């Protein structure tokens, strides 16, 4: 998929080279704003790769200034509004920062829904084009829509069964996983991912739900000694968007729009989700090297967890019904799309 992503950029670059007068015309600086440190995996392996390609394919006419760690101000939940309002030209954001605002994306955040990040990112982009472009994301130009690798538990005490979470204060990654945490007797605590290290060190939380890949930037494996992963679908996943201010995109000359378009969309979304998942392995190895305890819940034992998660599905279906959304139909469509990708 990365090959397709790069080939499309090359086509755009060739078109730009042939554009004559336009190539001598407008130069554009775009501000890319996001919440993680620059050295974290997503900025380093996804966002910088994307930005560097756009700059190269535009022959330097597009410059992308990168602002990590909320350097343009505000808090992570404000990122999508910063893109809408033009405070930033492009943002990378977690949809769950504003719970309920993007109801259709939550289908991917249901517990034990996603096994493969590439397949889910493929399905997410397809669902975005069909169901979300004119609804949830009508105020921005979405450049990429993707999920991370398997979400899991990182805790101070070992967790193997749902009962082990009883009374534990756990940072939940989304409102979907928070509902599951409540069902198993844990106390869900909402906070941006960047606050996890301090919350762990001060005892505000006993653990967190995050994928492996981000544990290195947050040094989570140094603060907890136990990690619980699942054989099969993940306990949770988060959805992300790379989104651009619509007026800024519309103001670009056609040849520069072509550069943005060629480096965005389905292939980029699959690349981004897959790259995040691939970064899980090295991060997991850090925990292994430290001698941390890694619990892998078997597919058979995971059925107990999945059964406990059923009310989360029922509640979500009922919630989105009030917004005119057929939740069960979306679940079925997403599963079919993920199977479609895996059958390729």
N, C-alpha and C positions, 0 to 999 in steps of 0.2 A: 504493500500500500504506500510505503514511503516513496518507492520508485514512481508510482503514479503521481504522487504529490509533487515530486521534483520535476517530472516530465511536463506537467501542466504549467509549472512555473517557467520552464524553458520555452514553451509555446508562447506564453505571454511576453517573455523577453524578446523573442523573435518579432512578435507583432509590434512591440515598442520600437525596436530598431528600425522597422520599416515605416514608422509613422512620420518621418520627415520633420516638418515644422513643429509638430507637437512635441517631438523629442527635445526641442530647444525651449519649450514653453515652461509651464508652471512647475515649480518645485514646491514640495509639501513636507511639512514637519508634523508628525503625529505623536501624541503623547499616549503611551501605554502604561496604565496604572494597575497595580495588583497588590495583594496583601502579604505575600511571602517574601523572605529575604532573597536577594538576587542569586545566592548560591544554592537555593533549594532546587529540587529536581525539576519541578514544572517550569520555573523561570529559565533554568539552565538548559533543559533538554527539549522543551516544547516551545515556550514563548520566544526565547532568543533564536532558536532555529527558524521559527516562522518569521520573525522580524528581520533577521539577516537575509533570508531568501527574498522577502519583499523588497528590501533595499537593493539587493543585487539585481533582481529582475527588472527593477525600475531604472537601472543604470545610475543609481544614486539620486534620482529625482525625488524619491520618497526617503525621508529620514525618520526613523522611529526612535524617539527618546523613551527610555525605559525607566519607570519609577516604581521600584519595589517597596515593600513594607509600608504602604500607604503614605509615601513621601509627598504626595500632592494634598495631603490632609484628609480629614474625615475618618470614618470607621468602615471596616469591611462591609457591613450591611448597606452602606451608602453607595457602593461601587456602581451598581446598575443605574442608579439615579444620576451619578456623575456622568455616565455615558449619555444618558437621555438629555441632561442639561448642558453638556458640552464642557464640563469641568475637565474631563479627560476625553480624548478622542476615541480611545479603545480601552476596554477594561476586561480583565479576566476575573470572573466572579463565581461564587458558589450560589446556586439558586436557593438553597436552604437557608442562606443568610436572612432571607425575608420569608418566613414560613407561610405557605398558602398563597403567595403572590403568583407563583407559576405552577398551578395545580396539575397541568398535564405532564410536567416533567417528573412529578412525584411517582408516576408509575414505575420508573426505574429505581426509585428509592425504597420501594416496598421490600420488607425483609425476605431474604432467600429468593430474590427475583433474578439476580444476575450471576452468571458463572464466568463469562468471558468478556473482558472490557472492550475488545475490538468488536465483537458481535453486538454488544449493547450500544456502543458508540455509533455503529452502523445503523442500528434500529432507531436510535435517538435522532440522528440527522434526518432519517426518512420521516419519522413522526413529526419532527420540527417542520419540515417542508409541507407536510399534509395538514397538520393540526395546530401548529403553534405560531407560524410566521405571522398570521393575521390576528392572533388572539393574545397569547401570553407575551409574545415578544414584538408586538406591532409597533412599539416606539423606538426600537433599535434595529440596526443591521447586524444580524448574527453571522459571524464568520466561522465559528466552530461550535459544536455541541458534543460533549463527550462525558464519559464517566471514568472514574479511577479503577484500579485493580481491587481485589476483594477487600472490603472493609472488615475489620476484626477488633477484638478486644485486647487491650494492653492494661494490665492490672497489677496492683501491689500484691494481691493474694491470688492463688491459682483459681481458674474458672474452667470447669469441664461440663457442668450441668447447669440448667437455669437456676436451680436452688442456690448455687454457689454465689450468685449475684445478689441474693437477698440482703437488703440494707446497705449495699455498697453505693457510693456516690460516683456516678459515671458520666463523663462528658459525652453527650450524644451528638452524632454528626448531623442528624436531621430530625424532623418531627416524627417521621415514620419509626426510626429506631428508638426515639424517646418513648413512643407508645409501647414498643416491645419491652423496653427496659422496665417500664412501669408494670407491665403484665407479669414480669418475672420477679417483681419485688425490689428492684433497684430504684435508686433515686436519680432520675436524669437531671443533669446540670447543663444548661445551655451556655456556650461561650464560643468565640472564634477560636479556630485551631491554634492561632499564635499565642493564646493565653494558657494553653495546656501545661507547658513547663512550669510556670509560676504556680499554677493551681495544684499541680502534683507536689511540688516542693513544699508548699505551705499546708498541704493536707486538705485543701478545699475539695479535692476529688480523690477517689481511690483508684481511678483508672479512666480510660478514654476509648472511644471507638474512632479509629483512624486506619487507613491502609498502611502497609509496611513502608511504602516509599517516602512518606513524609516524616517518619520517625527519626531519620538521620538528621535532618535540619533542626528538629525540635529536641534531639538528644533524649528521646523518650526511653530508649533501651537502657539508659544510664539511671533512670528514675524509677522504673518498675522492673520487676524480675520475672514477670509472667506474661505470656502472650497466648491468645486463644484464636486459632484459625479453624476453618470449616472445610471438610472434604466435600466439595460440591458447591452449590450456590452460596454466596456470601451472606453473612448476617445483615449486611447493608451495603449500599453504594450511594455516593453522592453524584449529582449532575452539575456540570459546569457549562458556562458559555464564555466564548470570546466574542465580545459585542462591541460594535462601533456606533458612534453618534451618526444618526441617519443623515442629518444635514451635511455633516462633514463628508460623508461618503458621496452624497449627491453632488457636492461641489467639485469633486475631482473630475478632471478631463477623462474622456472615455478610455484612453489608453492606460491611465493609471487605475481606473476602476477595474480594467481587465487584469492588471497585475494583482490587485487585491483579490479579485474573484478566483483567479487561477490558483492562488495559494490558500483558498478557503473552501469550505463546503465538506462534502462527504469524505474525500480522501484525507483531508487534513484532520477531520474529526476522528477517523479510524487511527490515523497515525498518533494523534495526541493521546487517545485512550490506551492504545497499545504501548506507547512509550511509558506512560505512567505505570502500567502493569509490569513492564519489563524492569522498572526501577525497584520493584518490590524485592527481587532476589538479593541484590547486594545489601539492601537495608536489613533484610532478614538475617543475612550472614553476620552482620554486626552483632545482632542479639545472640546468635549461636556462638560467636567468638567470645562473647562476654560470659558464656555459660548460663544464660538465662533459660528459664523453663518454657518450652513451647508445647502447648497442648493442641493436638489436632483432633477435632471432633469428627468421628467417622460419619459417613453418609447415613448409616443406620441410626446412630445416636442423634444426628442432626434432625431426624424426623420429629423427635420430641420438641425441639426448638421450633421447628416449622409449624407444628400443630398449635403451639402456644401463640404463634404469630398470626393465626387465621383471623382473629378479631381486628387486627390492624388492616387487613384487606377489606373486611366488611365495613369498617368505619370509613375508610378512604372512599370506597365505592358510594357509600351513602353521602359523604361530604361533597363529592364532586357532582353527584346527581343534582344537588341544589344549584349548581352552576351550569347546568345544562350539558353535562359531560357523562357519557356512558362509560363508566369506569371499567366494567367487566369487558366491554368490547375493546377498550384500550389495552388491557392486560393481554387479551387473546391476540391482538394485533402485534404487540411488542414481542411476545413469545414466538409468533410465526416469523417475524422479521429476523430475530436472533437465530432461529433455525435456518432461515434462508441464507444468512451469512455463513454459518458454519458448514452448510452444504456446498458452498462454492468450491 
